Amino acid sequence: MRSRRHWGLGMAATLLGTLALALPQSADAATLIKVDGSSTVYPITEAVAEEFQKKNPKVRVTVGISGTGGGFKRFCIGETDISDASRPIKLSEVELCLDNKISYIELPVAFDGLAVMVNPKNDWATRMTVKELKKLWEPAAQGRLTRWSQIRAGWPDKEIHLFGAGVDSGTYDYFTEAIVGKEHSSRGDFTASEDDNVLVQGIANDPLALGFFGVAYYEHNKDKLRLVAIDDENPKNGDGPVLPTFENVKNATYQPLARPIFIYVNKQALDRAEVRDFVAFYLTAGRPLVREVGYIPLSDAAYDLAVTRVEKRITGSVFGGKGSQVGVSLESLLAAEAK
């Protein structure tokens, strides 16, 4: 697996990106490509940007991690060229883009599994059902369900400490839709962060912790975390609890926590050669980098369809502005892309 030297410095990268955007623009400001958004998509975009800049030293790509929602807020008022997103665009964001005359091209770049993780010292929660996760995370659990023993009989009568993606994150939106049944609905008494590295450290340092974020961050911190197998109790999606392995996410048996992830490109920005070159690089030479940083690549056919969307300037979302979509498989994504 590719070694990403910046992975442990997510917040620093964000701050540096922000500072870079705040600097006075020089005569060659047209060579700056501004990206912001999902911390889940960040490792892919950061890897692609690093390789692209090696081949194009006169172009500077800044990549921030404001979260999917925070990224769309900036993108839809024209502050950035590309927005990383771990869910499809929502109706409110579609309307914000319309208000500001921002046309966008939606491009799927990978599949991801949301991992549920505990501290390695936790030797009881090796598997959980979707029903148990809902019981733990739904709004009614706040202040009421606070101990491991309340989730399942036989588990220790000890406090449970929860960690999860921040409320501006597409990961939070998707998790709440998939587990609770309503996007942006959950208990509020958990440690939240838009930076997944903060969540990694929180769980790694707390034997009573449980949290969720993209599986790629687990892949880079296996010595600090332990995966929990998830059972959706649907025989169509595998027999019993399933782990978010490469194959289980790719073949859609890891449900309901497998999802496509995206970049959104400002159509007007594609008039600039450096943005066109970067997006083309992302969808071609960037394909092997997806797996190297811990995500599941799309098929070549899917990437080729994305290239066609760029070439033909096909704007809008195939998901109808409905935000998180649970149960989207590679086949259904391909079918939607082909329309």
HUBELDA-V235390 format. One record per pair of residues at least 12 apart in sequence whose C-alpha atoms are under 6 Angstrom apart, sorted by the first residue. I is the first residue (numbers start at 1). GAP is how many residues later the second one is. Records with the same first field share a line. If there is no record, write none. Layout:
BEGIN
I=GAP ; GAP
END
This chain:
BEGIN
1=291
2=290
14=50 ; 51
17=45 ; 46 ; 47
31=28
32=27 ; 28 ; 29
33=28
34=28 ; 46 ; 47
35=27 ; 28 ; 45 ; 47 ; 48
36=27 ; 28 ; 29 ; 35 ; 47
37=28 ; 29 ; 30 ; 31 ; 34 ; 46 ; 47
38=27 ; 29 ; 30 ; 46 ; 47 ; 48
39=26 ; 28
41=43
44=246
48=238
67=101 ; 102 ; 127
68=17 ; 101 ; 102
69=99 ; 100
70=98
71=12
76=20 ; 21
77=23
81=185 ; 188
82=182 ; 183
83=180 ; 181
84=179
85=177 ; 178
86=84 ; 175
87=83 ; 237
88=235 ; 236
89=232 ; 234
90=231 ; 232 ; 233
91=230
103=164
104=161 ; 162 ; 163 ; 211
105=159 ; 160 ; 210 ; 211
106=158 ; 211
107=155 ; 156 ; 199
108=153 ; 154
109=153
110=150 ; 151 ; 186 ; 187 ; 188
111=148 ; 149 ; 150 ; 185
112=146 ; 147 ; 183
113=101 ; 102 ; 131 ; 136 ; 144 ; 145
114=99 ; 100 ; 101 ; 143
115=97 ; 98 ; 99 ; 100
116=95 ; 96 ; 112
117=93 ; 94 ; 109 ; 110 ; 111
118=91 ; 92 ; 108
119=84 ; 85 ; 88 ; 106 ; 107
120=105 ; 106
121=86
122=85
126=102
127=101 ; 102 ; 103
128=102
129=101 ; 102 ; 103
130=102
134=45 ; 46
137=49 ; 50
138=42 ; 48 ; 49
139=47 ; 48
142=45
146=13 ; 14
147=12 ; 13
148=12
160=48 ; 49
161=47 ; 48
162=28 ; 47 ; 48 ; 49
163=27 ; 28 ; 29 ; 48
164=28 ; 47 ; 48
165=27 ; 28 ; 29
166=26 ; 27 ; 28
174=150
178=78 ; 148
204=20 ; 21
216=78 ; 79
229=12 ; 13 ; 14
230=12
237=16
238=15
242=12
252=77
256=71
302=32
END
